[in-house]
Amino acid sequence: MTHTTRKGLLAAVAVLAIAGLAFAWYRTHPPTPPERQDEALVASPAREASSFPAADEDYFRDMDQTRGGPVALSVDEIRGRNTWIVWSAGNDRLWDTLSVTSGGALDFLKVVSSHPSQSYSRANRWDYFGLVNEPCFTKPTGANSARWGLWFDQRQAECPPDPFENATKYPGVQTGARGQTLNGKPFDTGSFYGYATGIVGLRLFPNPNFDEQAAKRWDAERYYTDRTYYEDKALVRPYRVGMSCGFCHVGPNPINPPADPNNPAWANLSSNVGAQYFTIDRIFYQAADFEDFAFQLFHASRPGSLDTSFVASDNINNPRAMNAMYLIGPRLLHAKRWGKETLAGGGLDNHQFNDFVKDGPLDTLFASPGTVWAPRVLKDGADSVGALGALNRVYLNIGTYSEEWTQHFLPLVGAQPQTPIRIEAARRSSAYFKATEAQTLDVAKFFLKTTDAHHLADAPGGAAYLTTDASVLTRGKEVFADTCARCHSTKLPAMVASLDPDGCNGKGYLDCWNRYWAATQTPEFKKQMREIVTAPDFLNDNYLSAEFRVPVTLLQTNACSPLATNAMSGNIWDNFSSQSYKELPSVGKMLWYHPYTGEARSFDMPAGGRGYTRPPSLVSLWSTAPFLLNNTVGRLEMSPSVEGRMRSFDDSIHKMLWPQDREKDSLLGDKIPGVIDRVGDRAPDGHGTQPVYLKFSAGYLPEPLKRTLKAQQALFPSLFSDDGLRIGPIPRGTPIGLLSNLRLIADDPSTQVEHDARVGALMVKILARLHKLGGNASDADATAAFRDLVDPLLEMNKCPDFVVNRGHLFGSELADAEKRALIEFLKTF
């Protein structure tokens, strides 16, 4: 190392240390962000919530078909479906902002495009992204001059117009450049539902920041082909893309699947099944750069799953399967037995059903001043303030009122304490949020009408997969009653009534749970459960789950989801989690495995809400494989046909019941009970052997580094190049969670400065090792250089449980004949 280089490295370390101390002080003294108004309220003229009425056109009438065909909806229910599928509530602002914050990785305008330079288009959008093509569109044959030269899907002439684009009936928010003339071309304000993109759940909005200067600089062809142009953070795109709930929840109807998933009709689609084939890695990093650790992190999410806290990051990678919305009516009423929650603080500001309805069963789900009976939609049971509050939280999480929401955390990065987004502030200062609240009751009404089960018997050719042997089915029912029903049935024996949660939420929950679990193992319980399961009406209105929380120490599944922190007291979703949740006791010690030796270790699971998982519903189980909360058990086939779904089901249910056949770890094999997601694993041919780095494109670097890029290259040639900053190489086989789950915020706020010093020292050591290695080091050299840093990184880890497909072994001890009989019964769900 030359004297000049050594001085440069020491200077860099000194700058990092000073910056670290300043950042530590800031993080232990976070300012209270000023409350901001949303884009609608600051527009000219200002737009109040009442100016955003829900659309009432029955445009999606052919969707959500049951055995009897389309379901007839009331006007309220039609409005609810429209809200679900096309209302994005101003979140196009967030996704445009994140295109810069993500360093250009996220670019929805390219996702919705079909430019020849791309490896994907409308023609293979399903195969590449797992996204649902909107009917009535075709692949573009050229640039669209009316859309500033972008290659967007073209609407078929024989189709009726999209009613949600009606700017007279649904006028958009006039702000910034919207409604102006730019370079002699009109730049319309459009509708507040935006324009259709050709992808269900994504809507296109004129970008108010696309002013005269931006229009003069705009070059659509360079946007698709010139990296120096499209990776410039100063580039302003002419459109923003908004996201509705339907983006993550609309999918092929299991009992009426499309012949070609790239060309569905509305009749082939269901609003509620979940985006089971959605590939988040390519959608949120459409360049699919396997050399970038950020893409590898997204790639750890199996199709149909995503980490819902990746924007409001809690520094834990915990992808979860998309929720299918089945039997909402029975589920809501079942919450009266197991879903009791006590609200306090900001949680009391959530709307409840009886704010809108004054009679009927929905009116019984809340008792003043703060008791609610609530289904828990999230896997960790954190959204525990009532069904309407859970729906409203989703809109915030996908970007509504981002002006305020993103002030309470550091988007994508985490690394600083969160503060709560307050419902009363959102209601006061966001017309979009308040309008959403006014529409969620209709969404709930829509769910009550359209979430019946999809039975295999009703699917084309489905009967051929079902046994006609009554004795096998009877045996399967008995096995289900003995082994599964205690968590996967809303119908349970009366003998456990004393364990219902009137005194079993909050601090005393674990004692109550332990009594319940012990009762389910008694002969009396099993006898009564068999009588219930073998009754002819067992599946009628049975949600096939229970609204209680199961300790992850019993499940032995991956602990990262139940370790999520965003809903804890004082964090971003504080107002959307109950006091009962915040007072849940620790579930005890959790087993985990060293990612390089396989040694079994344990750690104490924290209290305060974490450590539990709500049982998933088994409704339509045949159509929802792969399994476990993160879709890690089983092989997914991209075909949504009955045949494709059954191949996925057969493989997945086999691996659930014969866990020895689940995917094994590439490094440790049978030494650990499953697979660890590692750098380079599951990569396509030719991508698994290339070096991996944490990359920051030159166009997105902070201005001081961007201005001095040449000087940085001279001082740190292994870190900087003309392309930007490249930290690495990260050795192949490195667990994704070893780096993504770092505890950057101390558990005890009073120790934050000390904690930051430890983190900073570790980071400086890592950077020094990387500098010494050089930019062309081999995997072997990198592995050797960082071997002694593995345990320090594990000590700093927020969730060291890296085995993603382990646990839920309740059926593994059954005899093979019992397992096969159980499978035959499960197919009937």
C-alpha positions in Angstrom: 0.0 0.0 0.0 1.5 3.4 -1.0 1.8 6.3 1.5 -0.9 8.2 -0.5 -3.3 5.3 -0.5 -2.8 4.7 3.3 -3.4 8.4 4.0 -6.6 8.2 1.9 -7.8 5.1 3.7 -7.1 6.7 7.1 -8.9 9.8 6.1 -11.9 7.8 4.9 -12.0 5.9 8.2 -11.8 9.2 10.1 -14.7 10.6 8.1 -16.7 7.5 8.7 -16.1 7.6 12.4 -17.1 11.3 12.7 -20.2 10.7 10.6 -21.0 7.7 12.6 -20.9 9.6 15.9 -23.0 12.4 14.4 -25.5 9.9 13.1 -25.6 8.1 16.5 -26.4 11.4 18.2 -29.2 12.1 15.7 -30.6 8.7 16.1 -30.8 8.9 19.9 -32.3 12.4 19.6 -34.7 12.0 16.6 -36.6 15.2 15.8 -40.4 15.0 15.6 -41.2 15.5 11.9 -43.6 18.4 11.2 -47.0 17.1 10.1 -47.3 17.5 6.3 -50.4 17.7 4.1 -50.7 15.4 1.2 -50.5 16.3 -2.5 -54.3 16.5 -2.8 -54.7 19.1 0.0 -51.9 21.3 -1.2 -53.1 21.2 -4.8 -54.7 24.3 -6.5 -57.5 24.0 -6.0 -57.3 21.9 -2.9 -59.0 18.5 -3.0 -60.9 17.3 0.0 -61.7 13.6 0.6 -65.3 14.0 -0.5 -64.0 14.8 -4.0 -62.7 11.2 -4.4 -65.9 9.2 -4.6 -65.6 5.4 -5.3 -66.3 4.4 -8.9 -69.7 2.7 -9.4 -69.3 1.1 -12.9 -69.5 -2.7 -12.9 -66.5 -3.0 -15.2 -65.2 -6.1 -13.6 -68.6 -7.9 -13.6 -67.1 -11.1 -15.2 -64.5 -11.6 -12.4 -64.7 -13.7 -9.3 -66.7 -16.5 -10.9 -68.0 -19.4 -8.8 -69.4 -22.7 -9.8 -72.6 -20.8 -10.8 -70.9 -18.1 -12.8 -70.3 -14.4 -12.0 -71.6 -13.1 -8.6 -74.2 -10.4 -8.8 -73.1 -7.4 -6.7 -74.9 -4.5 -5.1 -73.8 -0.9 -5.9 -71.9 -0.8 -2.6 -70.1 -4.1 -3.4 -69.2 -2.8 -6.9 -67.7 0.2 -5.4 -65.7 -2.0 -3.0 -64.3 -4.1 -5.8 -63.4 -1.0 -7.8 -61.6 0.4 -4.8 -59.7 -2.8 -4.4 -58.6 -3.1 -8.1 -58.0 0.5 -9.3 -57.8 2.9 -6.3 -54.2 3.8 -5.6 -54.9 6.7 -3.2 -52.0 8.9 -4.3 -49.3 6.4 -3.8 -47.8 7.0 -7.2 -45.8 9.7 -5.4 -44.1 7.1 -3.2 -43.1 4.7 -6.0 -41.7 7.6 -8.1 -39.6 8.7 -5.1 -38.4 5.2 -4.5 -37.1 5.0 -8.1 -34.4 7.4 -6.9 -34.1 6.1 -3.3 -33.5 2.6 -4.6 -30.6 3.7 -6.8 -32.6 3.1 -9.9 -33.3 -0.6 -9.1 -37.1 0.0 -8.9 -38.6 1.4 -12.1 -42.2 0.5 -12.7 -42.3 2.5 -15.9 -40.1 -0.1 -17.4 -42.0 -3.0 -15.8 -45.2 -1.8 -17.7 -43.2 -1.3 -21.0 -42.5 -3.6 -23.9 -39.5 -1.9 -25.5 -37.4 -4.2 -27.8 -34.3 -3.7 -25.7 -36.0 -5.4 -22.8 -35.9 -9.2 -22.2 -39.6 -9.1 -21.4 -42.8 -7.6 -22.8 -46.5 -8.1 -22.6 -46.1 -11.3 -24.6 -44.1 -13.0 -21.7 -45.0 -10.8 -18.8 -46.6 -13.7 -16.9 -43.6 -15.9 -17.4 -41.1 -13.2 -16.4 -42.9 -11.3 -13.7 -45.8 -13.4 -12.7 -48.0 -10.3 -13.3 -51.5 -10.4 -14.6 -52.0 -8.8 -18.0 -55.2 -6.7 -18.1 -57.6 -7.9 -20.8 -58.4 -5.7 -23.8 -54.8 -4.8 -24.5 -52.2 -5.9 -26.9 -48.4 -5.6 -27.1 -47.3 -2.3 -28.6 -45.7 -2.3 -32.0 -43.9 1.0 -31.5 -43.5 4.1 -29.4 -46.6 5.9 -28.2 -46.3 9.5 -29.2 -49.3 10.4 -27.0 -47.3 9.0 -24.0 -44.0 10.8 -24.7 -42.5 7.9 -26.7 -43.0 5.2 -24.1 -43.8 1.6 -25.2 -47.0 1.0 -23.3 -49.7 -1.6 -24.0 -52.3 -0.6 -26.6 -56.0 -0.9 -25.9 -57.9 -3.0 -28.4 -60.3 -0.9 -30.5 -63.2 -3.4 -30.1 -63.1 -3.0 -26.3 -65.2 -0.4 -24.4 -63.2 2.5 -22.9 -61.9 2.2 -19.4 -64.5 4.0 -17.3 -62.0 4.9 -14.6 -60.1 7.1 -17.0 -63.1 9.4 -17.3 -61.5 12.7 -16.1 -64.8 14.5 -16.2 -66.4 12.1 -13.7 -63.2 11.4 -11.7 -61.1 14.5 -12.2 -57.4 14.1 -11.3 -55.5 16.3 -8.8 -54.3 19.4 -10.7 -50.8 20.1 -9.3 -47.4 21.0 -10.8 -47.2 20.4 -14.5 -50.5 18.6 -14.8 -52.9 20.4 -17.0 -50.1 22.5 -18.6 -48.7 22.6 -22.2 -45.1 21.4 -22.4 -43.1 21.9 -25.6 -46.4 22.5 -27.4 -48.0 19.3 -26.2 -50.8 19.2 -23.7 -50.0 17.4 -20.5 -53.3 16.3 -19.1 -54.3 16.1 -15.5 -56.2 12.9 -16.2 -58.4 11.0 -13.8 -57.7 10.4 -10.1 -57.7 6.7 -11.0 -55.0 7.3 -13.6 -54.7 5.5 -16.9 -54.7 1.7 -17.4 -51.2 0.3 -17.9 -52.1 -3.1 -19.2 -51.2 -4.7 -15.9 -53.9 -5.3 -13.3 -53.3 -3.2 -10.2 -50.9 -0.7 -11.8 -52.2 2.7 -12.9 -50.4 5.5 -14.8 -50.5 9.1 -13.6 -49.0 12.3 -15.2 -46.0 13.3 -13.2 -46.5 16.8 -11.7 -42.7 17.3 -11.6 -42.4 16.8 -15.4 -42.1 20.5 -16.1 -40.9 22.4 -19.3 -37.3 21.8 -18.5 -37.8 18.1 -17.9 -39.8 17.8 -21.1 -37.0 19.3 -23.1 -34.5 16.9 -21.6 -36.8 13.8 -22.1 -35.7 11.2 -24.6 -37.7 8.0 -24.4 -35.3 5.9 -26.5 -32.3 6.8 -24.2 -34.5 6.1 -21.2 -34.7 2.5 -22.4 -31.2 2.1 -23.8 -28.7 4.6 -22.4 -27.5 3.7 -18.9 -25.9 7.0 -18.2 -29.2 8.7 -19.0 -31.7 6.5 -17.1 -29.4 6.1 -14.1 -29.3 9.8 -13.5 -31.2 10.6 -10.3 -32.0 14.1 -11.8 -34.0 12.5 -14.6 -37.8 13.3 -14.3 -40.0 10.8 -16.0 -43.3 12.0 -17.6 -45.4 9.5 -15.7 -45.6 8.0 -12.2 -47.1 4.5 -11.5 -49.6 4.0 -8.7 -50.4 0.6 -7.1 -53.8 -0.7 -6.0 -54.3 -3.6 -3.6 -55.3 -5.7 -6.6 -51.7 -5.7 -7.7 -50.8 -8.1 -5.0 -54.2 -9.9 -4.7 -55.7 -10.4 -8.2 -54.7 -13.7 -9.8 -56.0 -16.5 -12.1 -59.3 -18.0 -10.8 -58.4 -21.6 -9.8 -61.8 -23.0 -11.0 -61.8 -21.0 -14.3 -58.1 -20.6 -15.2 -57.0 -19.0 -18.5 -55.8 -21.2 -21.3 -52.9 -18.8 -21.8 -51.9 -16.9 -18.6 -50.4 -14.1 -20.7 -53.8 -13.5 -22.2 -56.6 -13.9 -19.6 -60.1 -12.7 -19.9 -61.8 -11.0 -16.9 -63.7 -14.2 -16.3 -60.4 -16.0 -15.7 -59.5 -13.7 -12.8 -60.2 -13.6 -9.1 -59.9 -10.5 -7.0 -59.0 -12.4 -3.8 -56.7 -15.3 -4.5 -53.5 -13.4 -4.1 -50.7 -12.9 -6.6 -49.4 -16.4 -6.1 -46.9 -16.2 -9.0 -45.6 -12.7 -8.5 -41.8 -12.6 -8.6 -40.8 -9.6 -6.5 -37.1 -9.8 -7.4 -37.7 -8.8 -11.0 -40.6 -6.6 -10.4 -38.8 -4.4 -7.8 -35.4 -4.8 -9.5 -36.4 -5.2 -13.2 -32.8 -5.3 -14.4 -32.3 -8.6 -12.5 -28.6 -8.0 -11.8 -27.4 -11.1 -10.1 -24.1 -9.4 -9.4 -25.9 -7.0 -7.0 -26.5 -8.1 -3.4 -29.7 -6.0 -3.4 -31.2 -8.2 -6.2 -30.0 -11.3 -4.3 -31.9 -10.1 -1.3 -35.1 -9.7 -3.3 -34.4 -13.1 -5.0 -34.7 -14.8 -1.5 -38.4 -14.1 -1.8 -40.0 -17.1 -3.5 -42.7 -16.4 -6.1 -45.9 -15.3 -4.4 -44.1 -13.8 -1.4 -42.6 -10.5 -0.4 -41.4 -8.7 2.7 -44.2 -6.3 3.4 -41.8 -4.2 5.6 -39.1 -3.7 2.9 -40.0 0.0 2.5 -40.5 0.8 6.2 -37.5 -1.5 6.9 -37.1 -3.2 10.3 -33.8 -4.7 9.1 -35.1 -8.2 9.0 -35.6 -10.0 5.8 -38.9 -11.9 6.3 -40.8 -12.5 3.0 -44.3 -13.8 3.6 -46.8 -15.4 1.2 -49.5 -13.3 -0.3 -52.8 -13.6 1.6 -55.7 -15.3 -0.2 -59.0 -13.8 1.0 -61.4 -16.6 1.7 -64.6 -16.9 3.7 -64.4 -13.4 5.2 -67.8 -13.5 6.7 -67.3 -16.7 8.8 -63.8 -15.5 9.6 -65.1 -12.2 11.0 -67.6 -13.9 13.2 -65.1 -16.5 14.3 -63.1 -13.6 15.7 -65.8 -13.3 18.4 -64.3 -16.5 19.9 -60.6 -16.1 19.6 -59.9 -12.5 18.4 -60.5 -10.4 21.4 -58.1 -7.4 21.6 -57.8 -4.4 23.9 -57.0 -1.1 22.2 -55.2 1.9 23.7 -53.5 5.1 22.6 -53.6 5.7 18.9 -55.2 2.3 18.3 -58.5 3.8 19.6 -58.5 6.1 16.5 -59.2 3.2 14.1 -62.6 3.1 12.5 -64.8 0.0 13.5 -67.7 -1.5 11.7 -70.2 0.0 14.1 -69.1 3.5 13.1 -71.0 2.7 9.9 -73.5 0.0 10.6 -75.9 0.0 13.6 -77.3 -3.5 13.5 -76.4 -7.0 12.4 -73.4 -9.2 13.3 -70.8 -6.6 12.2 -72.1 -4.2 14.9 -71.1 -6.7 17.6 -67.3 -6.7 16.8 -66.5 -3.7 18.9 -67.4 -2.7 22.5 -66.7 0.8 23.8 -64.4 2.1 24.9 -61.6 -0.2 23.5 -62.5 -3.8 23.0 -62.5 -5.2 19.5 -62.8 -8.8 18.1 -60.5 -8.8 15.2 -59.1 -11.3 12.6 -55.3 -11.0 12.3 -54.4 -10.7 8.7 -50.7 -10.5 8.9 -48.7 -13.7 9.6 -47.4 -12.4 12.9 -50.9 -11.3 14.1 -49.7 -7.7 14.5 -52.5 -5.9 12.7 -54.9 -6.5 15.6 -57.2 -3.4 15.7 -60.1 -4.6 13.6 -60.7 -5.5 10.0 -61.2 -1.9 8.8 -58.0 -0.7 10.5 -56.1 -3.6 8.9 -57.4 -2.5 5.4 -56.5 1.1 6.0 -53.0 0.2 7.2 -52.4 -1.6 3.9 -52.9 1.7 1.9 -50.4 3.5 4.1 -47.9 0.7 3.6 -48.1 0.9 -0.1 -47.6 4.6 -0.2 -50.8 6.6 0.7 -49.8 9.8 2.4 -46.1 9.2 1.8 -45.5 12.9 2.5 -45.8 12.1 6.1 -45.4 8.3 6.3 -41.8 8.3 5.1 -40.8 10.9 7.7 -41.1 8.3 10.4 -38.4 5.9 9.2 -35.5 5.8 6.7 -37.1 4.2 3.6 -35.5 0.9 2.4 -32.5 1.3 4.7 -34.0 1.3 8.2 -31.0 1.9 10.5 -32.7 4.5 12.6 -35.5 4.4 15.2 -39.0 4.6 13.8 -41.8 6.8 15.1 -45.5 6.0 14.7 -47.6 7.2 11.9 -50.7 8.6 13.7 -54.1 7.9 12.4 -55.6 11.2 13.6 -52.8 13.1 11.7 -53.5 11.1 8.5 -57.2 11.7 8.8 -56.6 15.5 9.3 -53.8 16.0 6.7 -54.4 13.5 4.0 -57.5 13.7 1.8 -56.3 10.4 0.1 -56.3 8.6 3.4 -59.6 10.0 4.6 -61.2 9.0 1.2 -59.8 5.5 1.6 -61.3 5.2 5.1 -64.7 6.2 3.6 -64.4 3.4 1.0 -63.1 0.4 3.1 -66.6 -0.6 4.4 -67.6 -1.2 0.8 -64.4 -3.2 0.3 -65.4 -5.3 3.3 -68.9 -5.8 1.8 -67.4 -6.9 -1.5 -65.3 -9.5 0.4 -68.4 -10.7 2.3 -70.0 -11.5 -1.1 -67.1 -12.9 -3.1 -64.7 -15.0 -1.0 -66.2 -18.4 -1.1 -63.9 -21.4 -1.4 -62.6 -22.6 -4.8 -63.2 -26.3 -4.6 -61.2 -28.7 -6.7 -64.4 -30.6 -7.6 -65.7 -27.4 -9.3 -62.5 -26.9 -11.4 -62.3 -28.3 -15.0 -61.1 -31.8 -14.7 -60.7 -31.5 -10.9 -62.9 -34.5 -10.1 -60.2 -36.8 -11.6 -57.9 -35.8 -8.8 -60.3 -36.7 -6.0 -60.7 -40.2 -4.5 -64.0 -42.0 -4.6 -62.9 -44.4 -1.8 -65.2 -43.5 1.1 -63.0 -45.4 3.6 -59.9 -43.5 2.6 -61.7 -40.2 3.1 -63.1 -41.3 6.5 -59.6 -42.2 7.6 -58.3 -38.8 6.3 -60.9 -37.0 8.3 -59.9 -38.9 11.5 -56.2 -38.1 10.9 -57.1 -34.4 10.3 -59.2 -34.4 13.5 -56.4 -35.9 15.6 -53.5 -33.9 14.2 -54.6 -30.7 12.3 -58.0 -29.5 13.4 -56.9 -27.9 16.7 -55.3 -25.1 14.6 -57.0 -25.5 11.3 -60.8 -25.4 12.1 -63.2 -22.7 13.2 -65.4 -25.5 14.6 -63.9 -26.8 17.8 -65.2 -28.9 20.7 -67.3 -27.1 23.4 -64.9 -28.5 26.1 -62.3 -25.7 25.3 -64.8 -22.9 25.9 -63.2 -22.1 29.2 -60.0 -21.4 27.3 -61.6 -18.8 25.0 -59.7 -15.6 25.3 -61.8 -13.4 27.6 -58.9 -13.6 30.0 -56.4 -14.9 27.5 -55.1 -11.9 25.6 -52.1 -9.7 26.5 -49.8 -10.6 29.4 -51.6 -13.8 30.3 -51.9 -15.2 26.8 -49.1 -17.8 26.9 -50.6 -19.5 30.0 -53.9 -19.7 28.3 -52.3 -21.1 25.1 -50.5 -23.8 27.1 -53.8 -24.9 28.7 -55.5 -25.0 25.3 -52.7 -27.0 23.7 -52.7 -29.5 26.5 -56.5 -29.9 26.2 -56.2 -30.7 22.5 -54.0 -33.7 23.2 -56.6 -35.4 25.5 -58.7 -38.4 24.3 -61.9 -36.3 25.1 -60.9 -33.5 22.7 -59.9 -35.9 19.9 -63.2 -37.8 20.3 -65.3 -34.7 20.0 -63.1 -33.3 17.2 -63.6 -36.5 15.2 -67.4 -36.1 15.5 -67.1 -32.5 14.3 -64.8 -33.3 11.3 -66.8 -36.4 10.1 -70.1 -34.5 10.2 -71.5 -33.7 6.7 -71.4 -30.0 7.3 -67.9 -29.7 8.6 -66.6 -27.6 5.7 -69.6 -25.3 5.6 -68.6 -21.8 6.6 -65.4 -23.3 8.1 -62.4 -20.9 7.6 -60.1 -23.9 8.4 -58.0 -21.8 10.7 -58.3 -20.2 14.2 -57.8 -16.6 15.2 -55.3 -17.3 17.9 -51.5 -16.9 18.0 -49.2 -20.0 18.0 -45.8 -19.7 19.7 -43.1 -20.1 17.0 -41.2 -22.3 19.5 -43.9 -24.9 19.0 -44.1 -24.5 15.3 -40.3 -24.5 14.8 -40.8 -22.5 11.6 -38.4 -19.7 10.6 -38.4 -17.0 13.4 -37.8 -13.9 11.3 -41.5 -13.1 10.5 -42.6 -13.3 14.2 -39.5 -11.3 15.1 -40.7 -8.3 13.0 -40.7 -5.1 15.0 -42.7 -2.5 13.0 -45.9 -3.0 15.1 -44.2 -2.7 18.5 -44.9 0.2 20.7 -43.4 3.4 19.4 -42.7 2.0 15.9 -44.3 2.8 12.6 -47.5 0.7 13.0 -48.0 1.5 16.7 -51.5 2.8 16.0 -52.4 -0.3 14.1 -51.5 -2.9 16.7 -53.5 -3.5 19.9 -52.4 -3.1 23.5 -52.9 -6.8 23.9 -50.4 -7.5 21.1 -47.9 -5.1 22.7 -48.2 -6.9 26.0 -47.7 -10.5 24.7 -45.1 -12.4 26.8 -42.0 -14.1 25.5 -42.4 -17.5 24.0 -39.0 -18.6 25.5 -35.9 -19.9 23.7 -35.8 -20.4 20.0 -33.4 -22.8 18.3 -31.2 -21.7 15.4 -28.3 -23.1 13.5 -24.8 -21.7 12.8 -24.8 -21.1 9.1 -21.2 -22.5 8.6 -20.9 -25.3 11.1 -24.5 -26.3 11.6 -24.1 -26.1 15.4 -27.5 -25.8 17.1 -27.8 -22.7 19.3 -30.6 -20.8 21.0 -31.6 -17.3 21.8 -34.3 -15.8 24.0 -37.3 -14.6 22.0 -38.3 -11.1 23.1 -41.6 -10.1 24.5 -43.8 -7.1 23.5 -45.7 -8.7 20.6 -43.1 -10.8 18.9 -42.8 -14.6 18.8 -46.2 -15.8 17.5 -47.7 -16.8 14.2 -51.4 -17.1 13.4 -52.4 -20.4 11.7 -52.9 -20.0 7.9 -56.3 -21.0 6.4 -56.5 -24.3 4.6 -59.4 -23.2 2.4 -58.7 -24.1 -1.2 -55.4 -25.7 -0.1 -55.1 -27.6 -3.4 -54.7 -24.3 -5.3 -52.4 -22.4 -2.9 -49.1 -24.4 -3.0 -46.2 -24.0 -2.2 -46.6 -23.9 1.6 -45.4 -22.4 4.9 -45.6 -18.7 5.6 -42.9 -17.9 3.1 -43.7 -20.4 0.2 -40.5 -22.3 0.8 -41.9 -25.9 0.9 -42.7 -27.3 -2.5 -42.0 -26.5 -6.1 -44.1 -23.9 -7.9 -45.2 -24.4 -11.5 -45.9 -21.2 -13.3 -48.9 -22.7 -15.0 -52.2 -21.6 -13.2 -54.0 -24.5 -14.8 -55.6 -27.2 -12.7 -52.9 -29.6 -13.8 -50.1 -27.1 -12.9 -51.6 -26.3 -9.5 -52.0 -30.0 -8.7 -48.4 -30.8 -9.6 -47.4 -27.9 -7.2 -49.8 -29.2 -4.6 -48.5 -32.8 -4.8 -44.9 -31.8 -4.4 -45.6 -29.3 -1.7 -47.9 -31.5 0.5 -45.5 -34.4 0.2 -42.6 -32.2 1.5 -44.8 -30.9 4.3 -45.6 -34.4 5.6 -42.3 -36.0 4.6 -39.9 -33.2 5.7 -36.8 -35.2 5.0 -37.5 -34.6 1.3 -37.5 -30.8 1.6 -34.8 -28.8 -0.1 -31.4 -29.1 1.6 -28.7 -26.5 2.2 -26.0 -26.1 -0.4 -23.3 -26.0 2.2 -24.4 -28.0 5.2 -26.8 -30.5 3.7 -28.4 -32.8 6.3 -26.5 -31.0 9.2 -29.4 -28.6 9.5 -33.2 -29.1 9.0 -33.6 -27.3 5.7 -32.1 -24.7 3.4 -30.4 -21.3 4.0 -30.7 -18.7 1.4 -27.1 -17.9 0.4 -25.5 -15.5 -2.1 -25.3 -17.3 -5.5 -27.9 -19.9 -4.7 -31.0 -20.4 -6.9 -29.5 -18.4 -9.6 -30.1 -19.2 -13.3 -27.4 -21.0 -15.2 -24.3 -18.8 -15.7 -25.3 -16.4 -12.8 -24.4 -18.6 -9.7 -20.6 -18.3 -10.1 -20.1 -14.6 -10.8 -18.9 -12.3 -8.0 -21.6 -10.4 -6.0 -21.2 -6.8 -4.8 -23.3 -4.2 -3.1 -23.7 -1.6 -5.9 -24.5 2.0 -6.2 -24.7 3.4 -9.7 -22.7 6.6 -10.4 -25.8 8.5 -11.2 -27.3 7.9 -7.8 -24.3 8.5 -5.6 -24.4 11.5 -3.2 -23.3 14.6 -4.9 -19.9 14.9 -3.0 -18.9 11.4 -4.1 -20.3 11.9 -7.6 -18.2 15.1 -8.1 -15.1 13.4 -6.9 -15.6 10.0 -8.5 -12.3 10.1 -10.4 -10.4 10.9 -7.2 -12.2 8.1 -5.3 -11.2 5.7 -8.1 -7.5 6.7 -7.6 -7.7 6.3 -3.9 -9.9 3.2 -3.7 -9.8 1.4 -7.1 -11.4 -1.7 -5.5 -14.5 0.3 -4.5 -15.0 2.9 -7.2 -15.2 2.7 -11.0 -16.9 4.7 -13.7 -20.0 2.8 -13.0 -20.1 3.9 -9.3 -19.5 2.4 -5.9 -19.0 -1.4 -5.7 -18.6 -2.9 -2.3 -17.4 -6.5 -2.3 -16.9 -9.2 -3.5 -19.4 -10.8 -1.1 -18.3 -14.5 -1.0 -20.7 -17.0 -2.6 -22.4 -19.0 0.1 -22.8 -16.0 2.4 -26.2 -16.2 4.1 -28.4 -13.4 2.8 -29.7 -12.9 6.4 -26.2 -12.5 7.8 -26.0 -9.1 6.1 -29.7 -8.1 5.7 -30.7 -8.8 9.3 -28.0 -6.7 11.1 -29.2 -5.1 14.3 -28.4 -1.4 13.5 -30.6 -0.1 16.3 -29.9 -1.0 19.9 -32.6 -2.9 21.8 -32.1 -0.5 24.7 -32.2 3.1 23.4 -29.9 4.3 26.2 -27.1 2.1 24.7 -27.4 3.4 21.2 -24.2 5.4 21.1 -22.2 2.4 22.4 -24.0 0.1 19.9 -23.3 2.4 17.0 -19.6 2.4 18.0 -19.6 -1.4 17.8 -21.4 -1.4 14.4 -19.1 1.3 13.1 -16.0 -0.5 14.2 -17.2 -3.7 12.4 -18.0 -1.8 9.3 -14.6 -0.1 9.2 -13.0 -3.5 9.6 -15.0 -4.9 6.7 -14.2 -1.9 4.5 -10.5 -2.3 5.3 -10.6 -6.0 4.4 -12.3 -5.2 1.1 -9.7 -2.6 0.3 -6.9 -5.0 1.0 -8.6 -7.8 -1.1 -8.9 -5.6 -4.1 -11.7 -5.7 -6.6 -10.8 -8.9 -8.4 -10.4 -11.2 -5.4 -11.6 -14.8 -5.8 -14.4 -16.3 -3.7 -11.8 -18.3 -1.8 -9.8 -15.2 -0.9 -12.9 -13.3 0.1 -14.2 -16.2 2.3 -10.8 -16.5 4.0 -10.6 -12.8 4.6 -14.0 -12.7 6.3 -14.0 -16.0 8.2 -13.3 -14.4 11.5 -16.0 -11.8 11.0 -18.9 -14.3 10.8 -19.4 -14.6 14.6 -19.2 -10.8 15.2 -21.9 -10.4 12.5 -24.0 -13.1 14.1 -23.8 -11.3 17.4 -25.1 -8.2 15.7 -27.9 -10.1 14.0 -31.6 -9.3 14.6 -32.7 -12.7 13.4 -30.0 -15.3 13.2 -32.5 -18.0 12.2 -31.5 -18.5 8.5 -33.2 -21.9 7.8 -36.2 -20.8 5.8 -38.1 -24.0 5.1 -38.0 -25.8 8.5 -40.7 -26.6 11.0 -44.4 -27.5 11.1 -43.6 -31.2 11.7 -47.0 -32.2 13.2 -47.8 -34.7 10.5 -44.3 -36.1 10.1 -44.8 -38.9 12.6 -47.9 -40.3 10.9 -47.8 -43.6 9.1 -47.5 -43.3 5.3 -51.0 -44.7 4.8 -52.3 -42.0 7.2 -50.5 -39.3 5.4 -51.9 -40.4 2.1 -55.4 -40.6 3.5 -55.0 -37.1 5.0 -53.9 -35.7 1.6 -57.0 -37.1 -0.1 -59.2 -35.2 2.5 -57.2 -32.0 2.1 -57.9 -32.0 -1.6 -61.6 -31.6 -0.9 -61.0 -28.2 0.9 
